[in-house]
């Protein structure tokens, strides 16, 4: 997903920015995980997250 702004320098803050973008667009039920923020052209960045579709099976 491409969103406006630049990636924060702090990796945890960058992950949070991407998590928030996914929550805002898809809702918390999509469970984004392992988010990465990558610079893009101009004043935009790319957020890439794994989406957990199903909860893990019980142990």
C-alpha positions, 0 to 999 in steps of 0.5 A: 500500500502506498501512502503519503509521507516518509518512513520514520527512522525508528523501525518500531515507529515505522512499523506502527505507521504501517500497522495504523494504515492497514487498520484504517483501511481494512479494520483490525479483523485483517490482523496485519503483522511483520510490517515494513516501511519502504521509501517510494517516489516523492513524499510517499512510502510503501507499507508492506504487511503480512495479513493473518487470515485465520487464527493459529490452531489451538495447541 
